[in-house]
Amino acid sequence: MLTCLCSRLGKDCPKQILGKVLRKKKLGPEREVRRIRSQIFGEKEQPPLAQPIREKEQGMLVFIISGLVILAYCSQASNERTYQEVVWAVCGKLTGVLCEVAIAVYTFGTCIAFLIIIGDQQDKIIAVMAKEPEGASGPWYTDRKFTISLTAFLFILPLSIPREIGFQKYASFLSVVGTWYVTAIVIIKYIWPDKEMTPGNILTRPASWMAVFNAMPTICFGFQCHVSSVPVFNSMQQPEVKTWGGVVTAAMVIALAVYMGTGICGFLTFGAAVDPDVLMSYPSEDMAVAVARAFIILSVLTSYPILHFCGRAVVEGLWLRYQGVSVEEDVGRERRRRVLQTLVWFLLTLLLALFIPDIGKVISVIGGLAACFIFVFPGLCLIQAKLSEMEEVKPASWWVLVSYGVLLVTLGAFIFGQTTANAIFVDLLA
């Protein structure tokens, strides 16, 4: 599922999915494209809330798509089927461990963001059901902390404990439908706005160049699907890099259209007064928007377990590697470890979500890691893959690809450093 956040244009823009290895199916070309597009973006652990998309994001698509193609190429060359395994095989142990730690931190932070999203949407829905004015204090059972906790314990925790997640194979479809519905509602509300909706000041340019760079966490968070791309690539009937390039290009163009429709229309509807979560800007009693909120909640409920599964798998691998034990040798205690890991992960993310109500702060912290998955690790893989070639005379294309890999690493390192420093000194310490 796609997650974007709508923030004030020209100010800091405060939004992967990690996927599962899916069974190979014999599908026609068109269905194959739709299936893979759904898996890459449908299982993304972020619902489509909205984000102001500008020309710079369209330019970033070139780097984003090339990263996906590089990962597919390295996966085929190394015969590995997951993101972290490809990085381990191509770049070595140290880079592989750093990649696994980054995935664990990123998935953990995204799970926190999902719980915050659930609380945001439930607040509006409960206000309509209780027929109370917004901001008014209601009974204890309508308290945000109680409703988030109840929803998490009743739905998310039971879905997170199982060893396999094959039963969630329809989550992609629900997420994509929810994405399109939210985008359609935002566009319709812009074309035919309600009378009480008065847009605030509409900025036509960023307040500063720093504001552009501060938007990078949201952009990277919204388009980060690279970790799940490797297992999805290997789930194709005939995994070929050329075909994969066409598929991800079509998928990214669709994602860009959804983001632009939601972000631009959401911003033009409310101007600088828009909430980071654009749906929060609409009145609680609007039934069409209430349905959109329900879609977002449903998407998050089905996506949190998938993302947790990926993070738990990385934690499990790190633990077993630290103990010097293989998975096959330690099957007996797997269930106990899995339940313990799930409970600790779930409780920590829930507690942090209850006391960090601003999703923008979470995005600003983990958005820099998304840049690593999009730029840094694919760039390192490309460099190492080309350096491992045994040709004595390097053709011009070899130097071009190595230079491009260096560019990716440099760009990703800059975005990660800048956004992380901004998150610490502006968002967290402010």
Secondary structure, DSSP 8 states (H G I E B T S, - for coil): ---B----TTS-----------------HHHHHHHHHIIIIIT-SS-B------HHHHHHHHHHHHHHHHHHHHHHHHT--SHHHHHHHHH-HHHHHHHHHHHHHHHHHHHHHHHHHHHHHHHHHHHHHHT--TT----GGG-HHHHHHHHIIIIIHHHHSSS--GGGTTHHHHHHHHHHHHHHHHHHHHHS--TT-------SS-SSHHHHHHTHHHHHHHH--HHHHHHHHHTSSS--HHHHHHHHHHHHHHHHHHHHHHHHHHHHHHGGG--SSGGGGS-TT-HHHHHHHHHHHHHHHHHHHHHHHHHHHHHHHHHHHHHT--TGGG-TTHHHHHHHHHHHHHHHHHHHHHH---HHHHHHHHHHHHHIIIIIHHHHHHHHHHHT---SS--HHHHHHHHHHHHHHHHHHHHHHHHHHHIIIIII--
